[in-house]
Amino acid sequence: MEAVWRTPAGGGVRGPPGGAISEWRRPAAPVSPRSPFASRSPPVPPAPRLPAASMSVVEHVREMAAAGLHSNVRLLSGLLLTMSGNNPELFSPSQKYQLLVYHADSLFHDKEYRNAVSKYTMALQQKKALSKTSKVRPSTGNAASTPQSQCLPSEIEVKYKMAECYTMLKQDKDAIAILDGIPSRQRTPKINMMLANLYKKAGQERSSVTSYKEVLRQCPLALDAILGLLSLSVKGAEVASMTINIIQSIPNLDWLSMWIKAYAFVHTGDNTRAINTICSLEKKSLLRDNVDLLGSLADLYFRAGDNKNSILKFEQAQMLDPYLIKGMDVYGYLLAREGRLEDVENLGCRLFNISDQHAEPWVVSGCHSFYSKRYSRALYLGAKAIQLNSNSVQALLLKGAALRNMGRVQEAIIHFREAIRLAPCRLDCYEGLIECYLASNSIREAMVMANNVYKTLGANAQTLTLLATVCLEEPVTQEKAKTLLDKALMQRPDYIKAVVKKAELLSREQKYEDGIALLRNALANQSDCVLHRILGDFLVAVNEYQEAMDQYSIALSLDPNDQKSLEGMQKMEKEESPTDATQEEDVDDMEGSGEEGDLEGSDSEAAQWADQEQWFGMQ
């Protein structure tokens, strides 16, 4: 016999054909509706989703929330809560608790976080009162109470949502406090993950490590938790031991041990070994062309000062994923440093089309402004990026550099220190801080910081050059600077910053021939605006004017905004070379030849173009 759904109108809908009638059940007889919101008796379990006519209004709200109809939930729950306020008997305590939670969820979805927190707080108070009531009143044995209690939103989930609101409001202490109130045994992996990140941000490293380990205990393939542990100086071997069982039990996970090893090197600042490990990992057929690995490689090459390979890897990742945002702030910075401002502008526009709610597009646009010498705009864009992501190291560096160039050195120091706290293995953070110290003539502080970096990150070409940069500021440490630079160039003859500083030292000693040889050797395998410009300066010093002009031209072709190259070229144009003198004699001979008018026109036109060239160079 086919089961029939009884509707309020008395009609019926027959069950499905084919005899599949075991899933159909007759609902219990409806309760006479004393109020328009009285709930009907639930079906006998196991029951399918109730027909709309047999659902209470709170169940309708719950169904809409589950369906993602947040704006509808907000409107209806707001009206129902007002009705409940005017007639407390209209809804049961559990129904009011549900309405408050669903209303708060809709506010959270609309990013009204303060309002959401207030409603979540009211919901928790209602739940507390409900718990006390259930303890005082003995169970009546009514079968309807069991499904109702099962439908109640989780109190733990409510607290998690409150913590999310607090983090969005940048009230991390309140977020930690609300999550700390959840007993350890009741914490889900996402609660432990949020706690770990909050503890880490607050500097509570031991608590952060404990929470990350708890995430891995419950979810051994939580790779972001693994990175969190490695960033807190937990040994790679210890982290790997927490995943060994899952690696052995699941096929095709043999790469995970090497992955952990690679990022252990990353977080200890061993860039060379990290690069080699990720390269060998990326060459495996199953992980070839992985965007995350390519992005990590690009970042590591950048940290190692190998800008050419860094740009190459960023471009490969971008080709694989045209919507990639992560790491594009570093990529934009590298392009801007090379004078490719048109490419930077195009990159910024593309990123804004993808999302303007990430820091990266604002940082890229800020780099374009900074290298166009619009420091106030760069400062604004950097501040906007920090507002979107307070952990954006590149945004902090951008804002710090803009403040430094605007003469606000003490404010810049604060931003560089925060960048160092977030990325203690990134040398460019220390470079920015040391530049601030040197700009404010705090040589002692700069020397202390450079020595600390040298000891912490090891004696590599970058740290040796950074220490030598500070040593060049004092006459008594000139020889030490020379020794440090020679060591750096012995390790990496192509390291541009070391070449620049060694050339500066040779210029002071007026050893121009040695400087020319050094620069020619460095430019043999790479082309860099600064190196071409310095070579032009050295060639001027030895009266090689024509080649010097060529070097300035190459420098300007690489970076049209390089003011020093433009100044060097203009200075040379004012110098009298033998060619100029011959041309002047030819002009004197031609005076009175009947072509005076034409020559005057030519001089006027040349002056006009010279003015235009100077104007364009100054922009």
C-alpha positions in Angstrom: 0.0 0.0 0.0 1.4 3.4 -1.0 2.1 6.0 1.7 0.3 9.3 1.2 1.4 12.7 2.5 -1.5 14.5 4.0 -1.6 18.2 3.4 -3.5 20.8 5.4 -6.0 21.0 2.6 -6.7 17.3 2.9 -5.1 16.4 -0.4 -2.5 13.7 -0.9 0.7 13.1 -2.8 1.4 9.5 -3.6 4.7 7.9 -2.8 7.4 7.2 -5.3 6.8 4.4 -7.8 8.8 1.2 -7.8 8.0 0.2 -4.3 10.6 2.6 -2.7 8.1 3.5 0.0 10.1 2.6 3.1 11.5 6.1 3.3 8.1 7.7 3.4 6.4 8.1 6.8 3.0 9.5 7.8 3.4 12.6 9.9 1.8 12.7 13.3 -1.5 14.5 13.6 -1.0 18.2 13.8 -1.3 20.1 17.0 -4.1 22.6 17.0 -2.4 26.0 16.4 -2.9 28.1 19.5 -0.6 30.7 18.0 0.7 31.2 14.5 4.2 30.0 15.6 3.2 26.9 17.5 5.3 24.0 16.3 3.8 20.7 15.1 4.7 17.3 16.4 7.8 15.9 14.8 7.7 12.8 12.6 8.7 9.5 14.0 12.5 9.1 13.5 14.2 8.4 11.2 12.3 11.2 9.5 13.0 13.1 6.3 13.0 16.9 6.1 9.6 18.1 7.3 7.1 19.6 4.8 6.9 23.3 5.0 3.4 23.3 6.4 4.5 21.2 9.4 7.6 23.3 10.4 7.7 26.0 13.1 8.8 29.5 12.1 12.2 28.9 13.9 12.7 25.8 11.8 12.1 27.9 8.7 14.7 30.3 9.9 17.1 27.4 10.4 16.4 26.1 7.0 17.1 29.4 5.4 20.3 29.8 7.3 21.5 26.4 6.2 20.6 27.4 2.6 22.8 30.5 2.8 19.9 33.0 2.6 21.5 35.4 5.0 19.7 38.5 4.1 16.4 36.7 4.5 17.4 35.3 7.8 18.4 38.7 9.0 15.1 40.3 8.2 12.9 37.5 9.5 14.9 36.8 12.7 15.0 40.5 13.5 11.2 40.7 13.3 10.7 37.6 15.4 13.1 38.8 18.1 11.2 42.1 18.3 7.9 40.0 18.7 9.6 37.9 21.4 10.6 41.1 23.2 7.1 42.3 23.2 5.7 38.9 24.2 8.2 36.7 26.2 5.8 33.8 26.1 5.7 33.6 22.3 8.9 31.5 22.0 10.5 29.0 24.2 14.0 29.8 25.6 15.6 27.3 23.2 13.8 29.0 20.2 14.9 32.4 21.3 18.5 31.1 21.6 18.3 29.8 18.0 16.9 33.1 16.7 19.7 35.1 18.3 22.4 32.8 16.9 21.0 32.8 13.4 20.5 36.6 13.5 24.1 37.0 14.7 25.3 34.7 11.9 23.6 36.9 9.3 25.2 40.0 10.8 28.6 38.3 10.7 28.0 37.6 7.0 27.3 41.3 6.4 30.6 42.1 8.2 28.8 43.9 11.0 31.2 42.4 13.5 30.4 44.5 16.6 26.7 44.0 16.2 27.3 40.3 15.7 29.4 40.1 18.9 26.6 41.7 20.9 24.0 39.2 19.5 26.3 36.2 20.1 26.8 37.4 23.7 23.0 37.6 24.2 22.7 34.1 22.7 25.3 32.7 25.1 23.4 34.3 28.1 20.2 32.8 26.8 21.9 29.4 26.5 23.2 29.7 30.1 19.7 30.5 31.3 18.4 27.5 29.2 20.9 25.2 30.8 19.9 26.3 34.3 16.2 25.8 33.4 16.8 22.3 32.1 18.7 21.3 35.3 15.9 22.6 37.5 13.0 21.1 35.5 13.1 17.4 35.3 12.7 15.8 31.9 9.1 15.1 31.1 10.0 12.3 28.8 8.4 14.0 25.9 9.9 12.6 22.6 9.7 16.1 21.0 12.4 17.5 23.3 15.1 15.2 22.0 15.1 16.4 18.3 14.7 20.0 19.4 17.8 19.8 21.6 19.7 18.2 18.7 18.8 21.2 16.5 20.3 23.8 18.9 23.4 25.6 17.5 26.6 24.5 19.2 27.7 26.8 22.0 31.3 26.1 21.0 30.6 27.2 17.5 29.0 30.4 18.8 32.2 31.2 20.7 34.3 30.5 17.7 32.3 32.9 15.6 32.7 35.5 18.4 36.5 35.0 18.3 36.3 35.5 14.5 34.5 38.8 15.0 37.1 39.9 17.5 40.0 39.1 15.1 38.3 41.1 12.4 38.0 44.0 14.8 41.7 43.5 15.7 40.8 42.7 19.3 43.1 39.6 19.6 43.1 39.6 23.4 39.3 39.3 23.5 39.5 36.5 20.8 42.0 34.6 22.9 40.0 35.1 26.1 36.8 33.7 24.5 38.6 30.6 23.0 40.5 30.0 26.2 37.2 29.6 27.9 36.5 26.4 25.9 37.7 23.3 27.7 40.7 21.6 25.9 38.8 18.4 25.2 36.0 20.3 23.4 38.3 22.3 21.1 37.9 21.4 17.5 40.9 21.6 15.0 39.8 25.0 13.7 39.6 26.4 17.3 43.1 25.1 18.0 44.4 26.5 14.7 42.9 29.9 15.5 44.3 29.8 19.0 47.7 28.8 17.7 47.8 31.8 15.3 46.6 34.2 17.9 49.1 32.9 20.5 51.9 33.3 17.9 50.9 36.8 17.1 50.8 37.7 20.8 54.3 36.2 21.3 53.1 33.3 23.5 55.2 30.8 21.6 54.9 27.8 24.0 51.1 28.0 23.9 51.1 28.4 20.2 53.3 25.3 19.7 50.9 23.3 22.0 47.9 24.3 19.9 49.6 23.6 16.6 50.6 20.1 17.8 47.0 19.5 18.8 45.8 20.4 15.3 48.3 17.9 13.9 47.2 15.3 16.4 43.7 15.5 15.0 44.6 16.3 11.4 48.1 15.1 10.6 48.0 16.6 7.1 47.3 20.1 8.2 50.3 21.6 6.3 49.7 25.2 7.5 50.0 23.9 11.1 53.3 22.3 10.1 54.6 25.6 8.8 53.4 27.3 12.0 55.5 24.8 14.1 58.6 25.3 11.9 58.2 29.1 12.1 58.4 28.7 15.9 61.8 26.9 15.7 60.4 23.4 16.3 62.9 20.9 14.7 61.9 19.5 11.3 62.6 16.0 12.5 60.1 16.4 15.4 57.5 17.8 13.1 58.1 15.0 10.6 57.7 12.3 13.3 54.1 13.6 13.8 53.2 12.7 10.2 55.2 9.5 9.8 52.2 7.2 10.4 50.0 8.9 7.8 52.9 8.9 5.2 53.3 5.2 5.6 49.6 4.4 5.5 48.7 6.5 2.4 50.3 5.9 -1.0 51.9 8.8 -3.0 52.7 10.8 0.1 56.4 10.1 0.2 57.1 13.7 -0.9 55.8 15.1 2.4 59.0 14.3 4.4 61.1 16.3 1.9 58.5 19.1 1.9 58.9 19.4 5.7 62.6 19.3 5.3 62.6 22.1 2.7 60.5 24.4 4.8 62.5 23.7 7.9 65.5 25.1 6.0 63.3 28.1 5.0 62.5 29.0 8.5 66.1 28.6 9.7 67.2 31.0 7.1 69.3 28.4 5.2 68.2 29.7 1.7 70.7 27.7 -0.3 69.7 24.3 1.1 66.0 25.3 1.0 66.3 26.2 -2.7 68.1 22.9 -3.5 65.5 20.9 -1.6 62.5 22.5 -3.2 64.1 22.3 -6.7 64.5 18.5 -6.2 61.0 18.3 -4.9 59.6 20.3 -7.8 61.4 18.1 -10.3 59.3 15.1 -9.2 56.8 14.4 -11.9 53.8 14.5 -9.6 54.7 17.9 -8.1 56.0 19.5 -11.3 54.6 23.0 -12.0 53.1 23.4 -8.6 52.3 27.1 -8.1 52.9 27.1 -4.3 56.4 25.5 -4.8 57.3 27.9 -7.6 56.1 30.8 -5.4 58.3 29.6 -2.5 61.3 29.2 -4.9 60.8 32.8 -6.1 60.6 34.1 -2.6 63.8 32.1 -1.6 65.7 33.5 -4.6 64.6 36.9 -3.6 65.9 36.4 0.0 69.2 35.1 -1.4 69.6 38.3 -3.5 69.1 36.4 -6.8 66.6 38.8 -8.3 66.9 37.4 -11.8 65.8 33.9 -10.9 63.2 35.3 -8.5 61.5 37.2 -11.3 61.7 34.1 -13.5 60.0 31.9 -11.0 57.3 34.5 -10.3 56.6 34.7 -14.0 56.3 30.9 -14.3 53.9 30.8 -11.4 51.9 33.6 -12.9 51.6 31.8 -16.2 50.3 28.7 -14.5 47.8 30.7 -12.4 46.7 34.0 -13.9 44.7 34.8 -10.8 47.7 34.3 -8.4 47.9 37.0 -5.7 50.3 35.6 -3.1 53.8 36.8 -3.6 52.9 39.3 -6.3 53.8 42.2 -3.9 57.4 41.0 -3.9 57.3 40.5 -7.7 56.0 44.0 -8.2 58.8 45.4 -5.9 61.5 43.6 -7.9 60.1 44.9 -11.2 60.0 48.4 -9.8 63.6 48.2 -8.6 64.6 47.2 -12.2 62.8 50.3 -13.5 60.1 48.4 -15.2 57.4 50.8 -14.0 55.1 50.2 -16.9 55.0 46.4 -16.1 54.5 47.3 -12.4 51.5 49.5 -13.3 50.0 46.7 -15.5 50.5 44.2 -12.7 48.8 46.5 -10.2 45.8 46.9 -12.5 45.5 43.2 -13.0 45.7 42.4 -9.3 43.0 45.0 -8.5 40.7 43.3 -11.0 41.2 40.1 -9.2 40.7 41.4 -5.7 41.1 44.8 -3.9 40.6 43.1 -0.5 44.2 41.8 -0.4 47.3 43.8 0.5 49.2 42.8 -2.6 47.5 45.1 -5.2 48.0 48.1 -2.9 51.7 47.3 -2.3 52.3 46.9 -6.0 50.7 50.2 -6.7 52.7 51.7 -3.8 55.9 50.4 -5.3 55.1 52.2 -8.6 54.5 55.4 -6.7 57.6 55.0 -4.6 59.9 54.5 -7.5 58.2 57.4 -9.3 59.3 59.5 -6.3 55.7 60.1 -5.2 56.4 59.2 -1.6 53.2 60.6 -0.1 51.1 58.4 -2.3 53.3 55.4 -1.6 52.8 56.1 2.1 49.0 56.1 1.7 49.0 52.9 -0.3 51.3 51.2 2.1 49.0 52.2 5.0 46.0 50.8 3.1 47.7 47.5 2.6 48.6 47.2 6.3 45.0 48.0 7.1 43.9 45.0 5.0 46.7 42.7 6.3 48.7 43.8 9.4 51.1 40.9 8.8 52.1 42.0 5.3 55.9 42.4 5.5 56.1 44.0 2.1 53.5 46.6 3.1 55.5 47.5 6.2 58.7 47.8 4.2 57.0 50.0 1.7 55.5 52.3 4.3 58.8 52.4 6.2 60.8 53.3 3.1 58.3 56.1 2.2 58.5 57.5 5.7 62.3 57.4 5.6 62.5 59.2 2.3 60.1 61.8 3.7 62.4 62.5 6.6 60.2 60.8 9.2 62.9 58.4 10.3 61.7 57.5 13.8 58.3 56.5 12.4 60.0 54.4 9.7 62.1 52.6 12.4 58.9 51.4 14.0 57.7 49.8 10.8 61.0 48.2 10.0 61.2 46.7 13.5 57.7 45.2 13.1 58.7 43.8 9.7 61.7 42.1 11.5 59.4 40.7 14.1 57.2 39.1 11.4 60.1 37.9 9.2 63.3 37.5 11.2 65.0 35.7 8.3 64.5 38.4 5.7 67.6 40.5 5.3 65.8 43.4 3.5 64.0 44.1 6.8 67.3 44.6 8.6 68.6 46.6 5.6 65.8 49.1 5.9 66.3 49.5 9.7 70.1 50.0 9.3 69.5 52.6 6.5 67.3 54.5 9.0 70.0 54.4 11.6 72.6 55.7 9.1 70.2 58.4 8.0 69.9 59.6 11.6 73.7 59.3 12.2 73.1 56.5 14.7 76.3 54.6 13.6 76.6 52.7 16.8 73.0 51.3 16.6 73.6 50.4 13.0 76.8 48.6 13.8 75.2 46.6 16.6 72.3 45.6 14.4 74.6 44.6 11.5 76.8 42.5 13.8 73.7 40.8 15.2 72.4 40.0 11.6 75.9 38.7 10.7 75.9 36.3 13.7 72.2 35.3 13.4 72.0 34.6 9.6 75.5 33.5 9.1 78.5 34.8 7.0 77.0 34.9 3.5 77.5 37.5 0.8 74.5 39.5 1.9 75.3 39.7 5.6 79.0 40.5 4.8 77.9 43.3 2.5 75.5 44.7 5.0 78.2 44.8 7.7 80.6 46.4 5.2 78.1 49.1 4.4 78.1 50.2 8.0 81.9 50.0 8.2 82.2 52.3 5.2 80.6 55.1 7.3 83.6 55.4 9.6 87.2 56.1 8.4 88.7 53.8 11.0 86.8 50.8 9.7 87.5 51.3 6.0 90.0 48.4 5.9 87.5 46.1 7.6 84.9 47.0 5.0 87.3 46.2 2.2 88.0 42.7 3.8 84.3 42.0 4.2 83.5 43.0 0.6 86.3 40.9 -0.8 84.9 37.9 1.1 81.4 38.6 -0.2 82.6 38.8 -3.8 84.6 35.7 -3.4 81.4 33.9 -2.4 79.3 35.6 -5.1 81.1 37.6 -7.7 77.7 38.6 -9.3 76.1 40.0 -6.0 75.2 43.5 -7.2 75.1 45.2 -3.7 78.7 44.0 -3.0 79.9 45.2 -6.3 78.4 48.6 -5.8 79.9 49.0 -2.3 83.3 47.8 -3.5 83.1 50.3 -6.4 82.3 53.0 -3.8 85.4 52.1 -1.8 87.6 52.2 -4.9 86.1 55.6 -5.9 87.2 57.0 -2.5 90.7 55.6 -3.1 90.6 57.0 -6.7 91.4 53.6 -8.0 89.3 54.1 -11.1 91.0 51.5 -13.3 90.4 48.8 -10.7 86.8 50.0 -10.4 86.3 49.8 -14.2 87.7 46.2 -14.2 85.4 45.2 -11.3 82.3 46.7 -13.0 83.1 45.2 -16.5 83.5 41.8 -14.9 80.2 42.2 -13.0 78.4 43.3 -16.2 79.7 40.5 -18.3 76.8 38.2 -17.3 74.1 40.6 -16.2 72.8 44.1 -16.9 72.0 46.5 -14.1 71.1 50.2 -14.2 73.2 51.1 -11.2 76.3 49.2 -12.4 76.2 50.9 -15.8 75.8 54.3 -14.2 78.8 53.8 -11.8 80.8 52.5 -14.7 79.9 55.7 -16.6 81.2 57.8 -13.6 84.5 55.9 -13.5 84.9 56.3 -17.3 84.4 60.1 -16.9 87.1 60.1 -14.3 89.6 58.6 -16.8 88.4 60.9 -19.6 86.7 58.1 -21.6 83.8 60.4 -22.4 82.2 58.6 -25.4 82.0 55.3 -23.6 80.8 57.0 -20.5 78.0 58.5 -22.5 77.1 55.0 -23.8 77.0 53.6 -20.3 74.7 56.4 -19.1 72.4 55.8 -22.1 72.3 52.0 -21.2 71.4 52.9 -17.6 68.6 55.2 -18.7 67.3 52.6 -21.1 67.0 50.2 -18.2 65.5 52.8 -15.8 64.3 56.0 -17.4 63.7 57.5 -13.9 67.3 57.1 -12.8 68.1 60.7 -11.9 71.8 60.2 -11.3 72.4 58.8 -14.8 70.5 61.7 -16.3 72.6 64.2 -14.3 75.8 62.4 -15.4 74.8 62.7 -19.0 73.8 66.3 -18.7 77.1 67.1 -17.0 79.0 65.5 -19.8 77.1 67.5 -22.4 78.4 70.7 -20.7 82.0 69.5 -20.8 84.0 70.5 -23.8 85.3 67.4 -25.6 87.6 67.6 -28.7 84.7 66.8 -30.9 82.7 69.7 -29.5 85.6 72.1 -30.1 86.0 71.0 -33.8 82.3 71.5 -34.3 82.4 75.0 -32.8 85.3 75.9 -35.2 83.3 74.6 -38.1 80.4 76.8 -37.1 82.7 79.9 -36.8 83.9 79.2 -40.3 80.4 79.0 -41.6 79.3 82.3 -40.2 78.4 84.8 -42.9 78.1 82.1 -45.5 74.4 82.8 -46.1 73.2 79.9 -44.0 72.9 81.8 -40.7 69.2 81.6 -40.6 69.1 77.8 -41.0 71.7 77.3 -38.4 69.9 79.5 -35.9 66.8 77.4 -36.5 68.7 74.2 -35.8 70.2 75.6 -32.6 66.7 76.6 -31.4 65.3 73.2 -32.2 68.1 71.4 -30.5 67.6 73.5 -27.4 63.9 72.7 -27.4 64.6 68.9 -27.6 67.2 69.2 -24.8 64.7 71.0 -22.6 62.1 68.3 -23.3 64.6 65.5 -22.6 65.4 67.1 -19.3 61.7 67.5 -18.4 60.9 63.9 -19.2 63.9 62.7 -17.2 62.7 64.6 -14.2 59.2 63.1 -14.1 
